[in-house]
Amino acid sequence: MVELTCPICSADTPLDGEEEAGDSILCAFCFSPLKMTVKDDGSRALVDDS
Ligand SMILES: [Zn+2]
């Protein structure tokens, strides 16, 4: 399981691991709209997409 930190509520949001850059994700805790981004080093992060 992959978990990334929500930029809104700082909760660890579980992902199924199939997400790609640009995919929209809803935080499971605060329900904020987030977007998957992939950094230059290949690591993934969530950004506010509201
Ligand atoms: Zn959240």
mmCIF file of the protein (N, C-alpha, C, O) and its ligand, coordinates in Angstrom:
data_MODEL
# 
_entry.id   MODEL 
# 
loop_
_entity.id 
_entity.type 
_entity.pdbx_number_of_molecules 
1 polymer     1 
2 non-polymer 1 
# 
_entity_poly.entity_id                      1 
_entity_poly.type                           'polypeptide(L)' 
_entity_poly.nstd_linkage                   no 
_entity_poly.nstd_monomer                   no 
_entity_poly.pdbx_seq_one_letter_code       MVELTCPICSADTPLDGEEEAGDSILCAFCFSPLKMTVKDDGSRALVDDS 
_entity_poly.pdbx_seq_one_letter_code_can   MVELTCPICSADTPLDGEEEAGDSILCAFCFSPLKMTVKDDGSRALVDDS 
_entity_poly.pdbx_strand_id                 A 
# 
loop_
_entity_poly_seq.entity_id 
_entity_poly_seq.num 
_entity_poly_seq.mon_id 
_entity_poly_seq.hetero 
1 1  MET n 
1 2  VAL n 
1 3  GLU n 
1 4  LEU n 
1 5  THR n 
1 6  CYS n 
1 7  PRO n 
1 8  ILE n 
1 9  CYS n 
1 10 SER n 
1 11 ALA n 
1 12 ASP n 
1 13 THR n 
1 14 PRO n 
1 15 LEU n 
1 16 ASP n 
1 17 GLY n 
1 18 GLU n 
1 19 GLU n 
1 20 GLU n 
1 21 ALA n 
1 22 GLY n 
1 23 ASP n 
1 24 SER n 
1 25 ILE n 
1 26 LEU n 
1 27 CYS n 
1 28 ALA n 
1 29 PHE n 
1 30 CYS n 
1 31 PHE n 
1 32 SER n 
1 33 PRO n 
1 34 LEU n 
1 35 LYS n 
1 36 MET n 
1 37 THR n 
1 38 VAL n 
1 39 LYS n 
1 40 ASP n 
1 41 ASP n 
1 42 GLY n 
1 43 SER n 
1 44 ARG n 
1 45 ALA n 
1 46 LEU n 
1 47 VAL n 
1 48 ASP n 
1 49 ASP n 
1 50 SER n 
# 
loop_
_struct_asym.id 
_struct_asym.entity_id 
A 1 
B 2 
# 
loop_
_chem_comp.id 
_chem_comp.type 
_chem_comp.mon_nstd_flag 
ALA 'L-peptide linking' y 
ARG 'L-peptide linking' y 
ASP 'L-peptide linking' y 
CYS 'L-peptide linking' y 
GLU 'L-peptide linking' y 
GLY 'peptide linking'   y 
ILE 'L-peptide linking' y 
LEU 'L-peptide linking' y 
LYS 'L-peptide linking' y 
MET 'L-peptide linking' y 
PHE 'L-peptide linking' y 
PRO 'L-peptide linking' y 
SER 'L-peptide linking' y 
THR 'L-peptide linking' y 
VAL 'L-peptide linking' y 
ZN  non-polymer         . 
# 
_pdbx_entity_nonpoly.entity_id   2 
_pdbx_entity_nonpoly.name        ? 
_pdbx_entity_nonpoly.comp_id     ZN 
# 
_pdbx_nonpoly_scheme.asym_id         B 
_pdbx_nonpoly_scheme.entity_id       2 
_pdbx_nonpoly_scheme.mon_id          ZN 
_pdbx_nonpoly_scheme.ndb_seq_num     1 
_pdbx_nonpoly_scheme.pdb_seq_num     101 
_pdbx_nonpoly_scheme.auth_seq_num    101 
_pdbx_nonpoly_scheme.pdb_mon_id      ZN 
_pdbx_nonpoly_scheme.auth_mon_id     ZN 
_pdbx_nonpoly_scheme.pdb_strand_id   A 
_pdbx_nonpoly_scheme.pdb_ins_code    . 
# 
loop_
_atom_site.group_PDB 
_atom_site.id 
_atom_site.type_symbol 
_atom_site.label_atom_id 
_atom_site.label_alt_id 
_atom_site.label_comp_id 
_atom_site.label_asym_id 
_atom_site.label_entity_id 
_atom_site.label_seq_id 
_atom_site.pdbx_PDB_ins_code 
_atom_site.Cartn_x 
_atom_site.Cartn_y 
_atom_site.Cartn_z 
_atom_site.occupancy 
_atom_site.B_iso_or_equiv 
_atom_site.pdbx_formal_charge 
_atom_site.auth_seq_id 
_atom_site.auth_comp_id 
_atom_site.auth_asym_id 
_atom_site.auth_atom_id 
_atom_site.pdbx_PDB_model_num 
ATOM   1   N  N  . MET A 1 1  ? 0.838   -1.202 0.000   1.00 0.00 ? 1   MET A N  1 
ATOM   2   C  CA . MET A 1 1  ? 0.000   0.000  0.000   1.00 0.00 ? 1   MET A CA 1 
ATOM   3   C  C  . MET A 1 1  ? 0.867   1.244  0.000   1.00 0.00 ? 1   MET A C  1 
ATOM   4   O  O  . MET A 1 1  ? 1.900   1.316  0.666   1.00 0.00 ? 1   MET A O  1 
ATOM   5   N  N  . VAL A 1 2  ? 0.419   2.207  -0.758  1.00 0.00 ? 2   VAL A N  1 
ATOM   6   C  CA . VAL A 1 2  ? 1.113   3.486  -0.824  1.00 0.00 ? 2   VAL A CA 1 
ATOM   7   C  C  . VAL A 1 2  ? 0.313   4.513  -0.029  1.00 0.00 ? 2   VAL A C  1 
ATOM   8   O  O  . VAL A 1 2  ? -0.912  4.567  -0.133  1.00 0.00 ? 2   VAL A O  1 
ATOM   9   N  N  . GLU A 1 3  ? 0.991   5.308  0.748   1.00 0.00 ? 3   GLU A N  1 
ATOM   10  C  CA . GLU A 1 3  ? 0.318   6.393  1.450   1.00 0.00 ? 3   GLU A CA 1 
ATOM   11  C  C  . GLU A 1 3  ? 1.050   7.694  1.171   1.00 0.00 ? 3   GLU A C  1 
ATOM   12  O  O  . GLU A 1 3  ? 2.277   7.767  1.246   1.00 0.00 ? 3   GLU A O  1 
ATOM   13  N  N  . LEU A 1 4  ? 0.277   8.713  0.849   1.00 0.00 ? 4   LEU A N  1 
ATOM   14  C  CA . LEU A 1 4  ? 0.847   10.039 0.655   1.00 0.00 ? 4   LEU A CA 1 
ATOM   15  C  C  . LEU A 1 4  ? 0.147   11.009 1.591   1.00 0.00 ? 4   LEU A C  1 
ATOM   16  O  O  . LEU A 1 4  ? -1.020  10.824 1.937   1.00 0.00 ? 4   LEU A O  1 
ATOM   17  N  N  . THR A 1 5  ? 0.866   12.040 1.995   1.00 0.00 ? 5   THR A N  1 
ATOM   18  C  CA . THR A 1 5  ? 0.321   12.989 2.952   1.00 0.00 ? 5   THR A CA 1 
ATOM   19  C  C  . THR A 1 5  ? -0.565  14.015 2.266   1.00 0.00 ? 5   THR A C  1 
ATOM   20  O  O  . THR A 1 5  ? -0.154  14.661 1.302   1.00 0.00 ? 5   THR A O  1 
ATOM   21  N  N  . CYS A 1 6  ? -1.771  14.157 2.765   1.00 0.00 ? 6   CYS A N  1 
ATOM   22  C  CA . CYS A 1 6  ? -2.690  15.173 2.259   1.00 0.00 ? 6   CYS A CA 1 
ATOM   23  C  C  . CYS A 1 6  ? -2.141  16.562 2.594   1.00 0.00 ? 6   CYS A C  1 
ATOM   24  O  O  . CYS A 1 6  ? -1.785  16.819 3.744   1.00 0.00 ? 6   CYS A O  1 
ATOM   25  N  N  . PRO A 1 7  ? -2.066  17.463 1.602   1.00 0.00 ? 7   PRO A N  1 
ATOM   26  C  CA . PRO A 1 7  ? -1.546  18.812 1.868   1.00 0.00 ? 7   PRO A CA 1 
ATOM   27  C  C  . PRO A 1 7  ? -2.526  19.672 2.652   1.00 0.00 ? 7   PRO A C  1 
ATOM   28  O  O  . PRO A 1 7  ? -2.150  20.732 3.153   1.00 0.00 ? 7   PRO A O  1 
ATOM   29  N  N  . ILE A 1 8  ? -3.762  19.240 2.764   1.00 0.00 ? 8   ILE A N  1 
ATOM   30  C  CA . ILE A 1 8  ? -4.778  20.024 3.463   1.00 0.00 ? 8   ILE A CA 1 
ATOM   31  C  C  . ILE A 1 8  ? -4.832  19.658 4.941   1.00 0.00 ? 8   ILE A C  1 
ATOM   32  O  O  . ILE A 1 8  ? -4.723  20.526 5.806   1.00 0.00 ? 8   ILE A O  1 
ATOM   33  N  N  . CYS A 1 9  ? -4.999  18.374 5.226   1.00 0.00 ? 9   CYS A N  1 
ATOM   34  C  CA . CYS A 1 9  ? -5.215  17.957 6.611   1.00 0.00 ? 9   CYS A CA 1 
ATOM   35  C  C  . CYS A 1 9  ? -4.034  17.165 7.179   1.00 0.00 ? 9   CYS A C  1 
ATOM   36  O  O  . CYS A 1 9  ? -4.048  16.776 8.346   1.00 0.00 ? 9   CYS A O  1 
ATOM   37  N  N  . SER A 1 10 ? -3.016  16.929 6.350   1.00 0.00 ? 10  SER A N  1 
ATOM   38  C  CA . SER A 1 10 ? -1.794  16.251 6.784   1.00 0.00 ? 10  SER A CA 1 
ATOM   39  C  C  . SER A 1 10 ? -2.012  14.781 7.161   1.00 0.00 ? 10  SER A C  1 
ATOM   40  O  O  . SER A 1 10 ? -1.127  14.156 7.746   1.00 0.00 ? 10  SER A O  1 
ATOM   41  N  N  . ALA A 1 11 ? -3.168  14.234 6.833   1.00 0.00 ? 11  ALA A N  1 
ATOM   42  C  CA . ALA A 1 11 ? -3.410  12.817 7.070   1.00 0.00 ? 11  ALA A CA 1 
ATOM   43  C  C  . ALA A 1 11 ? -2.721  11.997 5.983   1.00 0.00 ? 11  ALA A C  1 
ATOM   44  O  O  . ALA A 1 11 ? -2.536  12.470 4.861   1.00 0.00 ? 11  ALA A O  1 
ATOM   45  N  N  . ASP A 1 12 ? -2.349  10.778 6.319   1.00 0.00 ? 12  ASP A N  1 
ATOM   46  C  CA . ASP A 1 12 ? -1.802  9.871  5.325   1.00 0.00 ? 12  ASP A CA 1 
ATOM   47  C  C  . ASP A 1 12 ? -2.949  9.259  4.547   1.00 0.00 ? 12  ASP A C  1 
ATOM   48  O  O  . ASP A 1 12 ? -3.756  8.513  5.102   1.00 0.00 ? 12  ASP A O  1 
ATOM   49  N  N  . THR A 1 13 ? -3.023  9.570  3.268   1.00 0.00 ? 13  THR A N  1 
ATOM   50  C  CA . THR A 1 13 ? -4.108  9.087  2.422   1.00 0.00 ? 13  THR A CA 1 
ATOM   51  C  C  . THR A 1 13 ? -3.662  7.835  1.682   1.00 0.00 ? 13  THR A C  1 
ATOM   52  O  O  . THR A 1 13 ? -2.720  7.889  0.891   1.00 0.00 ? 13  THR A O  1 
ATOM   53  N  N  . PRO A 1 14 ? -4.320  6.711  1.925   1.00 0.00 ? 14  PRO A N  1 
ATOM   54  C  CA . PRO A 1 14 ? -3.927  5.482  1.244   1.00 0.00 ? 14  PRO A CA 1 
ATOM   55  C  C  . PRO A 1 14 ? -4.314  5.503  -0.230  1.00 0.00 ? 14  PRO A C  1 
ATOM   56  O  O  . PRO A 1 14 ? -5.398  5.964  -0.589  1.00 0.00 ? 14  PRO A O  1 
ATOM   57  N  N  . LEU A 1 15 ? -3.427  5.005  -1.074  1.00 0.00 ? 15  LEU A N  1 
ATOM   58  C  CA . LEU A 1 15 ? -3.676  4.905  -2.506  1.00 0.00 ? 15  LEU A CA 1 
ATOM   59  C  C  . LEU A 1 15 ? -3.544  3.453  -2.917  1.00 0.00 ? 15  LEU A C  1 
ATOM   60  O  O  . LEU A 1 15 ? -2.913  2.658  -2.221  1.00 0.00 ? 15  LEU A O  1 
ATOM   61  N  N  . ASP A 1 16 ? -4.138  3.108  -4.045  1.00 0.00 ? 16  ASP A N  1 
ATOM   62  C  CA . ASP A 1 16 ? -4.026  1.722  -4.484  1.00 0.00 ? 16  ASP A CA 1 
ATOM   63  C  C  . ASP A 1 16 ? -2.760  1.465  -5.279  1.00 0.00 ? 16  ASP A C  1 
ATOM   64  O  O  . ASP A 1 16 ? -2.486  0.331  -5.672  1.00 0.00 ? 16  ASP A O  1 
ATOM   65  N  N  . GLY A 1 17 ? -1.983  2.523  -5.518  1.00 0.00 ? 17  GLY A N  1 
ATOM   66  C  CA . GLY A 1 17 ? -0.705  2.368  -6.194  1.00 0.00 ? 17  GLY A CA 1 
ATOM   67  C  C  . GLY A 1 17 ? -0.779  2.462  -7.702  1.00 0.00 ? 17  GLY A C  1 
ATOM   68  O  O  . GLY A 1 17 ? 0.248   2.409  -8.379  1.00 0.00 ? 17  GLY A O  1 
ATOM   69  N  N  . GLU A 1 18 ? -1.986  2.600  -8.239  1.00 0.00 ? 18  GLU A N  1 
ATOM   70  C  CA . GLU A 1 18 ? -2.149  2.645  -9.692  1.00 0.00 ? 18  GLU A CA 1 
ATOM   71  C  C  . GLU A 1 18 ? -2.270  4.073  -10.204 1.00 0.00 ? 18  GLU A C  1 
ATOM   72  O  O  . GLU A 1 18 ? -2.372  4.295  -11.411 1.00 0.00 ? 18  GLU A O  1 
ATOM   73  N  N  . GLU A 1 19 ? -2.259  5.022  -9.313  1.00 0.00 ? 19  GLU A N  1 
ATOM   74  C  CA . GLU A 1 19 ? -2.442  6.405  -9.727  1.00 0.00 ? 19  GLU A CA 1 
ATOM   75  C  C  . GLU A 1 19 ? -1.262  6.895  -10.558 1.00 0.00 ? 19  GLU A C  1 
ATOM   76  O  O  . GLU A 1 19 ? -0.115  6.506  -10.340 1.00 0.00 ? 19  GLU A O  1 
ATOM   77  N  N  . GLU A 1 20 ? -1.582  7.764  -11.519 1.00 0.00 ? 20  GLU A N  1 
ATOM   78  C  CA . GLU A 1 20 ? -0.548  8.355  -12.350 1.00 0.00 ? 20  GLU A CA 1 
ATOM   79  C  C  . GLU A 1 20 ? -0.586  9.866  -12.178 1.00 0.00 ? 20  GLU A C  1 
ATOM   80  O  O  . GLU A 1 20 ? -1.542  10.427 -11.643 1.00 0.00 ? 20  GLU A O  1 
ATOM   81  N  N  . ALA A 1 21 ? 0.480   10.512 -12.646 1.00 0.00 ? 21  ALA A N  1 
ATOM   82  C  CA . ALA A 1 21 ? 0.558   11.961 -12.540 1.00 0.00 ? 21  ALA A CA 1 
ATOM   83  C  C  . ALA A 1 21 ? -0.662  12.601 -13.191 1.00 0.00 ? 21  ALA A C  1 
ATOM   84  O  O  . ALA A 1 21 ? -1.036  12.243 -14.308 1.00 0.00 ? 21  ALA A O  1 
ATOM   85  N  N  . GLY A 1 22 ? -1.276  13.540 -12.497 1.00 0.00 ? 22  GLY A N  1 
ATOM   86  C  CA . GLY A 1 22 ? -2.438  14.237 -13.020 1.00 0.00 ? 22  GLY A CA 1 
ATOM   87  C  C  . GLY A 1 22 ? -3.752  13.638 -12.599 1.00 0.00 ? 22  GLY A C  1 
ATOM   88  O  O  . GLY A 1 22 ? -4.798  14.252 -12.809 1.00 0.00 ? 22  GLY A O  1 
ATOM   89  N  N  . ASP A 1 23 ? -3.736  12.456 -12.010 1.00 0.00 ? 23  ASP A N  1 
ATOM   90  C  CA . ASP A 1 23 ? -4.970  11.835 -11.563 1.00 0.00 ? 23  ASP A CA 1 
ATOM   91  C  C  . ASP A 1 23 ? -5.574  12.618 -10.401 1.00 0.00 ? 23  ASP A C  1 
ATOM   92  O  O  . ASP A 1 23 ? -4.859  13.098 -9.521  1.00 0.00 ? 23  ASP A O  1 
ATOM   93  N  N  . SER A 1 24 ? -6.882  12.738 -10.413 1.00 0.00 ? 24  SER A N  1 
ATOM   94  C  CA . SER A 1 24 ? -7.584  13.397 -9.317  1.00 0.00 ? 24  SER A CA 1 
ATOM   95  C  C  . SER A 1 24 ? -7.874  12.386 -8.215  1.00 0.00 ? 24  SER A C  1 
ATOM   96  O  O  . SER A 1 24 ? -8.305  11.264 -8.479  1.00 0.00 ? 24  SER A O  1 
ATOM   97  N  N  . ILE A 1 25 ? -7.636  12.794 -7.003  1.00 0.00 ? 25  ILE A N  1 
ATOM   98  C  CA . ILE A 1 25 ? -7.817  11.928 -5.838  1.00 0.00 ? 25  ILE A CA 1 
ATOM   99  C  C  . ILE A 1 25 ? -8.569  12.711 -4.784  1.00 0.00 ? 25  ILE A C  1 
ATOM   100 O  O  . ILE A 1 25 ? -8.330  13.903 -4.593  1.00 0.00 ? 25  ILE A O  1 
ATOM   101 N  N  . LEU A 1 26 ? -9.476  12.039 -4.101  1.00 0.00 ? 26  LEU A N  1 
ATOM   102 C  CA . LEU A 1 26 ? -10.192 12.678 -3.002  1.00 0.00 ? 26  LEU A CA 1 
ATOM   103 C  C  . LEU A 1 26 ? -9.579  12.186 -1.695  1.00 0.00 ? 26  LEU A C  1 
ATOM   104 O  O  . LEU A 1 26 ? -9.454  10.982 -1.472  1.00 0.00 ? 26  LEU A O  1 
ATOM   105 N  N  . CYS A 1 27 ? -9.204  13.117 -0.846  1.00 0.00 ? 27  CYS A N  1 
ATOM   106 C  CA . CYS A 1 27 ? -8.659  12.738 0.456   1.00 0.00 ? 27  CYS A CA 1 
ATOM   107 C  C  . CYS A 1 27 ? -9.708  11.945 1.228   1.00 0.00 ? 27  CYS A C  1 
ATOM   108 O  O  . CYS A 1 27 ? -10.864 12.357 1.322   1.00 0.00 ? 27  CYS A O  1 
ATOM   109 N  N  . ALA A 1 28 ? -9.300  10.813 1.773   1.00 0.00 ? 28  ALA A N  1 
ATOM   110 C  CA . ALA A 1 28 ? -10.236 9.949  2.487   1.00 0.00 ? 28  ALA A CA 1 
ATOM   111 C  C  . ALA A 1 28 ? -10.645 10.528 3.834   1.00 0.00 ? 28  ALA A C  1 
ATOM   112 O  O  . ALA A 1 28 ? -11.579 10.030 4.463   1.00 0.00 ? 28  ALA A O  1 
ATOM   113 N  N  . PHE A 1 29 ? -9.959  11.570 4.281   1.00 0.00 ? 29  PHE A N  1 
ATOM   114 C  CA . PHE A 1 29 ? -10.211 12.115 5.617   1.00 0.00 ? 29  PHE A CA 1 
ATOM   115 C  C  . PHE A 1 29 ? -10.930 13.456 5.569   1.00 0.00 ? 29  PHE A C  1 
ATOM   116 O  O  . PHE A 1 29 ? -11.928 13.652 6.262   1.00 0.00 ? 29  PHE A O  1 
ATOM   117 N  N  . CYS A 1 30 ? -10.421 14.394 4.741   1.00 0.00 ? 30  CYS A N  1 
ATOM   118 C  CA . CYS A 1 30 ? -11.054 15.720 4.697   1.00 0.00 ? 30  CYS A CA 1 
ATOM   119 C  C  . CYS A 1 30 ? -11.830 15.925 3.399   1.00 0.00 ? 30  CYS A C  1 
ATOM   120 O  O  . CYS A 1 30 ? -12.484 16.954 3.227   1.00 0.00 ? 30  CYS A O  1 
ATOM   121 N  N  . PHE A 1 31 ? -11.762 14.945 2.471   1.00 0.00 ? 31  PHE A N  1 
ATOM   122 C  CA . PHE A 1 31 ? -12.517 14.969 1.221   1.00 0.00 ? 31  PHE A CA 1 
ATOM   123 C  C  . PHE A 1 31 ? -12.148 16.152 0.339   1.00 0.00 ? 31  PHE A C  1 
ATOM   124 O  O  . PHE A 1 31 ? -12.942 16.590 -0.494  1.00 0.00 ? 31  PHE A O  1 
ATOM   125 N  N  . SER A 1 32 ? -10.939 16.665 0.528   1.00 0.00 ? 32  SER A N  1 
ATOM   126 C  CA . SER A 1 32 ? -10.478 17.723 -0.366  1.00 0.00 ? 32  SER A CA 1 
ATOM   127 C  C  . SER A 1 32 ? -10.056 17.115 -1.701  1.00 0.00 ? 32  SER A C  1 
ATOM   128 O  O  . SER A 1 32 ? -9.473  16.031 -1.731  1.00 0.00 ? 32  SER A O  1 
ATOM   129 N  N  . PRO A 1 33 ? -10.344 17.802 -2.801  1.00 0.00 ? 33  PRO A N  1 
ATOM   130 C  CA . PRO A 1 33 ? -9.875  17.336 -4.106  1.00 0.00 ? 33  PRO A CA 1 
ATOM   131 C  C  . PRO A 1 33 ? -8.369  17.547 -4.226  1.00 0.00 ? 33  PRO A C  1 
ATOM   132 O  O  . PRO A 1 33 ? -7.865  18.654 -4.036  1.00 0.00 ? 33  PRO A O  1 
ATOM   133 N  N  . LEU A 1 34 ? -7.674  16.480 -4.541  1.00 0.00 ? 34  LEU A N  1 
ATOM   134 C  CA . LEU A 1 34 ? -6.220  16.510 -4.651  1.00 0.00 ? 34  LEU A CA 1 
ATOM   135 C  C  . LEU A 1 34 ? -5.819  16.007 -6.024  1.00 0.00 ? 34  LEU A C  1 
ATOM   136 O  O  . LEU A 1 34 ? -6.607  15.371 -6.723  1.00 0.00 ? 34  LEU A O  1 
ATOM   137 N  N  . LYS A 1 35 ? -4.599  16.297 -6.396  1.00 0.00 ? 35  LYS A N  1 
ATOM   138 C  CA . LYS A 1 35 ? -4.080  15.813 -7.667  1.00 0.00 ? 35  LYS A CA 1 
ATOM   139 C  C  . LYS A 1 35 ? -2.718  15.177 -7.446  1.00 0.00 ? 35  LYS A C  1 
ATOM   140 O  O  . LYS A 1 35 ? -1.873  15.701 -6.720  1.00 0.00 ? 35  LYS A O  1 
ATOM   141 N  N  . MET A 1 36 ? -2.529  14.034 -8.091  1.00 0.00 ? 36  MET A N  1 
ATOM   142 C  CA . MET A 1 36 ? -1.252  13.341 -8.004  1.00 0.00 ? 36  MET A CA 1 
ATOM   143 C  C  . MET A 1 36 ? -0.215  14.048 -8.862  1.00 0.00 ? 36  MET A C  1 
ATOM   144 O  O  . MET A 1 36 ? -0.482  14.387 -10.015 1.00 0.00 ? 36  MET A O  1 
ATOM   145 N  N  . THR A 1 37 ? 0.941   14.264 -8.311  1.00 0.00 ? 37  THR A N  1 
ATOM   146 C  CA . THR A 1 37 ? 2.055   14.796 -9.087  1.00 0.00 ? 37  THR A CA 1 
ATOM   147 C  C  . THR A 1 37 ? 3.251   13.881 -8.886  1.00 0.00 ? 37  THR A C  1 
ATOM   148 O  O  . THR A 1 37 ? 3.379   13.218 -7.857  1.00 0.00 ? 37  THR A O  1 
ATOM   149 N  N  . VAL A 1 38 ? 4.118   13.855 -9.878  1.00 0.00 ? 38  VAL A N  1 
ATOM   150 C  CA . VAL A 1 38 ? 5.352   13.080 -9.782  1.00 0.00 ? 38  VAL A CA 1 
ATOM   151 C  C  . VAL A 1 38 ? 6.520   14.039 -9.900  1.00 0.00 ? 38  VAL A C  1 
ATOM   152 O  O  . VAL A 1 38 ? 6.633   14.788 -10.871 1.00 0.00 ? 38  VAL A O  1 
ATOM   153 N  N  . LYS A 1 39 ? 7.377   14.006 -8.907  1.00 0.00 ? 39  LYS A N  1 
ATOM   154 C  CA . LYS A 1 39 ? 8.520   14.903 -8.900  1.00 0.00 ? 39  LYS A CA 1 
ATOM   155 C  C  . LYS A 1 39 ? 9.626   14.384 -9.818  1.00 0.00 ? 39  LYS A C  1 
ATOM   156 O  O  . LYS A 1 39 ? 9.561   13.263 -10.322 1.00 0.00 ? 39  LYS A O  1 
ATOM   157 N  N  . ASP A 1 40 ? 10.631  15.215 -10.020 1.00 0.00 ? 40  ASP A N  1 
ATOM   158 C  CA . ASP A 1 40 ? 11.735  14.851 -10.905 1.00 0.00 ? 40  ASP A CA 1 
ATOM   159 C  C  . ASP A 1 40 ? 12.437  13.583 -10.441 1.00 0.00 ? 40  ASP A C  1 
ATOM   160 O  O  . ASP A 1 40 ? 12.954  12.824 -11.261 1.00 0.00 ? 40  ASP A O  1 
ATOM   161 N  N  . ASP A 1 41 ? 12.457  13.351 -9.147  1.00 0.00 ? 41  ASP A N  1 
ATOM   162 C  CA . ASP A 1 41 ? 13.158  12.170 -8.630  1.00 0.00 ? 41  ASP A CA 1 
ATOM   163 C  C  . ASP A 1 41 ? 12.270  10.924 -8.648  1.00 0.00 ? 41  ASP A C  1 
ATOM   164 O  O  . ASP A 1 41 ? 12.682  9.858  -8.189  1.00 0.00 ? 41  ASP A O  1 
ATOM   165 N  N  . GLY A 1 42 ? 11.056  11.059 -9.177  1.00 0.00 ? 42  GLY A N  1 
ATOM   166 C  CA . GLY A 1 42 ? 10.175  9.902  -9.296  1.00 0.00 ? 42  GLY A CA 1 
ATOM   167 C  C  . GLY A 1 42 ? 9.262   9.696  -8.116  1.00 0.00 ? 42  GLY A C  1 
ATOM   168 O  O  . GLY A 1 42 ? 8.365   8.854  -8.167  1.00 0.00 ? 42  GLY A O  1 
ATOM   169 N  N  . SER A 1 43 ? 9.469   10.445 -7.058  1.00 0.00 ? 43  SER A N  1 
ATOM   170 C  CA . SER A 1 43 ? 8.581   10.307 -5.905  1.00 0.00 ? 43  SER A CA 1 
ATOM   171 C  C  . SER A 1 43 ? 7.252   10.998 -6.196  1.00 0.00 ? 43  SER A C  1 
ATOM   172 O  O  . SER A 1 43 ? 7.176   11.941 -6.984  1.00 0.00 ? 43  SER A O  1 
ATOM   173 N  N  . ARG A 1 44 ? 6.219   10.504 -5.541  1.00 0.00 ? 44  ARG A N  1 
ATOM   174 C  CA . ARG A 1 44 ? 4.890   11.038 -5.795  1.00 0.00 ? 44  ARG A CA 1 
ATOM   175 C  C  . ARG A 1 44 ? 4.432   11.897 -4.628  1.00 0.00 ? 44  ARG A C  1 
ATOM   176 O  O  . ARG A 1 44 ? 4.827   11.688 -3.481  1.00 0.00 ? 44  ARG A O  1 
ATOM   177 N  N  . ALA A 1 45 ? 3.599   12.855 -4.947  1.00 0.00 ? 45  ALA A N  1 
ATOM   178 C  CA . ALA A 1 45 ? 3.082   13.736 -3.910  1.00 0.00 ? 45  ALA A CA 1 
ATOM   179 C  C  . ALA A 1 45 ? 1.684   14.174 -4.302  1.00 0.00 ? 45  ALA A C  1 
ATOM   180 O  O  . ALA A 1 45 ? 1.304   14.101 -5.471  1.00 0.00 ? 45  ALA A O  1 
ATOM   181 N  N  . LEU A 1 46 ? 0.924   14.626 -3.325  1.00 0.00 ? 46  LEU A N  1 
ATOM   182 C  CA . LEU A 1 46 ? -0.412  15.145 -3.555  1.00 0.00 ? 46  LEU A CA 1 
ATOM   183 C  C  . LEU A 1 46 ? -0.406  16.662 -3.409  1.00 0.00 ? 46  LEU A C  1 
ATOM   184 O  O  . LEU A 1 46 ? 0.235   17.207 -2.511  1.00 0.00 ? 46  LEU A O  1 
ATOM   185 N  N  . VAL A 1 47 ? -1.126  17.336 -4.303  1.00 0.00 ? 47  VAL A N  1 
ATOM   186 C  CA . VAL A 1 47 ? -1.261  18.788 -4.213  1.00 0.00 ? 47  VAL A CA 1 
ATOM   187 C  C  . VAL A 1 47 ? -2.734  19.149 -4.198  1.00 0.00 ? 47  VAL A C  1 
ATOM   188 O  O  . VAL A 1 47 ? -3.577  18.384 -4.666  1.00 0.00 ? 47  VAL A O  1 
ATOM   189 N  N  . ASP A 1 48 ? -3.034  20.310 -3.662  1.00 0.00 ? 48  ASP A N  1 
ATOM   190 C  CA . ASP A 1 48 ? -4.401  20.820 -3.603  1.00 0.00 ? 48  ASP A CA 1 
ATOM   191 C  C  . ASP A 1 48 ? -4.929  21.034 -5.018  1.00 0.00 ? 48  ASP A C  1 
ATOM   192 O  O  . ASP A 1 48 ? -4.285  21.708 -5.822  1.00 0.00 ? 48  ASP A O  1 
ATOM   193 N  N  . ASP A 1 49 ? -6.083  20.471 -5.327  1.00 0.00 ? 49  ASP A N  1 
ATOM   194 C  CA . ASP A 1 49 ? -6.665  20.587 -6.661  1.00 0.00 ? 49  ASP A CA 1 
ATOM   195 C  C  . ASP A 1 49 ? -8.015  21.287 -6.616  1.00 0.00 ? 49  ASP A C  1 
ATOM   196 O  O  . ASP A 1 49 ? -8.803  21.171 -7.554  1.00 0.00 ? 49  ASP A O  1 
ATOM   197 N  N  . SER A 1 50 ? -8.287  22.007 -5.546  1.00 0.00 ? 50  SER A N  1 
ATOM   198 C  CA . SER A 1 50 ? -9.578  22.689 -5.416  1.00 0.00 ? 50  SER A CA 1 
ATOM   199 C  C  . SER A 1 50 ? -9.587  23.993 -6.199  1.00 0.00 ? 50  SER A C  1 
ATOM   200 O  O  . SER A 1 50 ? -10.592 24.702 -6.205  1.00 0.00 ? 50  SER A O  1 
HETATM 201 ZN ZN . ZN  B 2 .  ? -7.051  15.576 3.726   1.00 0.00 2 101 ZN  A ZN 1 
# 
